[in-house]
């Protein structure tokens, strides 16, 4: 691999990018697409620039928004809003054709590139910013493309593109493993820094500084606490609050640290003082459920076939169940199986080697008030679901109080 020029998108090998380009173009031929217009926009509250679909091709994402024109034949073009950031983009992106678009004219210039390629009357796939968050192009951008390219067919193909990216290569999985190692290390520092009197907002700063010192970035770092005697939380706070931790609190976290836009993830529950009996029972149910899931998921099986593992342990313990298997690694969805009232979504999804996902067991004693979760990042291998995290999730951990 080349020596990285930055810490946002360390470089994959040229062979990896050639593999991606070939995979995308083979899929484009099957769909009859002459080019792709790929859009990116910032979307989360951490320090990773997001815009996964653009980054997958370009190894770069501009401030606010970005476009890539990716033709079936010919050079891709990266469009960024500001001309004075082009020099920096050229030092980072693997694409050679980098052009300023300006905030007001970027979509016009994208359409102009389609005309340059002689594809103004062709079938051009539009890839939105995110399938996982249901973000497509702004309406005004669609209107400009429609006006500039009246003879073109412009189908939205975001879900299709996500499918092209879902199965990870060995190089991608190596990046995810590194992100998982960083996530483990950062969460351990977070746990060790937790004490009565420390504010979650201060702990979030610990997460940021630790991740960045390791060369990582975070898309988010959820940290929340609530009294076990009168709980008001089943999901940690996306924006960490200033209420100090107190003895008798339960702490919920969702932490992802990434390397090159590829992330591990830990969904943890720990305690400030000994857990109450109810929280011990919740924890036991969550541990049993996650073990069942890891034992059940195999390549070739469907979600329907592993449904008993998703639903059984938590139901038998007498709790509500929000357990999920959700695509992860670099924001690609793939699977989105969620438990609700004993039913499971996406039952026809079939597990394949190279799919990365979050595995989160999530028992709820009282909806919106009392619950915990235990989750981590995994990859489907040739014979099993491999947990990429080493964090001690299944251990009841109590911070000194």
C-alpha positions, 0 to 999 in steps of 0.5 A: 500500500502507498504511504498514507497522506492523511489519517482520514482515509489511509490508502488501500492498494491499487489492486483493491481499487482496481477490484472495486472499479471492476466490480462496480462496472460489471454491475453497471453493465448488468443494469444498463447504466452508462454512468453513475452520479454518486452524491455525498453529504455529511450526516453524523456528529463525530469526526469522520466525514461520512459520505461512504459511497463517495469515499468508496470510489474517491478516497475523499469527501469534501466539506458539506457535499461531494459528487463523483461521476463514475462512467462505465468507460473513462476516467471518474471525476470528483467534484467538490464545492470550493476551488481553494480546496482542490489542491488538498483534495488532489493530495488525498483522493486517488482520482486524478480528475478533481474539479471545483463545483462551487456551492451554487453550481456543483450540480450544473457542472456534474451535468456538464461532465455527463455531456462531456462523456457523450451520455446525455441521452443515456441511462445514468444511475443516481446514488444517494448519500446513504441507504442506511439513513435514507438520504438521497439528492436534494430536490433542487439537485434533481431538478437541475439534473432533469433540466440539464439532461432532459433526454437522460434516464435518471433512476435512483440506484442507492440500494443497488450500489449498497449491495455492490459494496456490502461484501467486503474484501480482505483489505477492507476487513483488515481495516475493520479489524484495525478499527475494532482494535481501536474501539476496544482500546478506546472503550477500555479507556472510557470505562477506566475514566468513569467515576462518580462525579465524572460527566458523560460530556467529559467522558466523550472528550476522553473518547475523542482524544484517545481515538485521535491519538491512535490515528482513528476517527469516530462517527459518534460516541453515545454515552448515557447514564440513569439511576437503576432505582428509577431508570429512564433510559434504554438507549444512550444519549447521542449528545453526552450530557453534563449530569455527573455519574452517581453511585447506583447508575447504569451506563449505556454506550454505543462507541465506534472508532474507525480507521480509513472510514471502516469501524468497529463497534461496541454497545456496552453496559456497565455499572457505577456500584453493584447492579440491582437484581433486575439489571443482573437478570437483564444482563444474563438474558443479553449474554445468553441471547448474543451467544445464541446468535453467534452460534446460529449464524452461518454462511448460507443460512437465512435470518428466518433460520436463525430467528429462534436465536434472535428471539428465544433467550430474551423472551424466555427471560420475560423481557421485551426484545429489540435485538438487532443484526445491522450492517456495519463496517463502513455504513453499508446496510446489507442486513437490517434484521430487527426484533419487534414484538417477537417478529423479525424483519428481513427474514429472507436475508441470506448470510454470505462470507464477507458481510460485516454487521453489528450484533446487539442483544437488547432486552427491555424490562420497561419500554423507554425506561429500563433496558440494557444492550450488549453488542459488537462488530462481526464478519461472516467467514466461510464457516461462522460469524466471527466477533471482531471485538475483544472487549469484555462485553459479557462481564458485569463490570463495575466502576469503583464508586 
